[in-house]
């Protein structure tokens, strides 16, 4: 059975305040990067999923994101699924 690599990106929804992003923006400006207008912080996760076909892997990752990896009230997510050979 094939293995898949899921690259998952979780970000706050545009309407949600991002204090971490504001802190990063302030630090960048303090370091002389005045052109940084905004920063949105998020999460990046990689999952290796064994013994699944592509459709099943996609369904599993979608389920994992909805149930645990992202908070659908305040976060958006998307993912890329790649088959691993070997």
Secondary structure, DSSP 4 states (H G I P E B T S, - for coil): --EEEEEEEEEE-TTS--HHHHHHHHHHHHTT-TT------EEEEEEEE-S--HHHHHHHHHHHIIIIIS-TTTEEEEEEEEEEP-
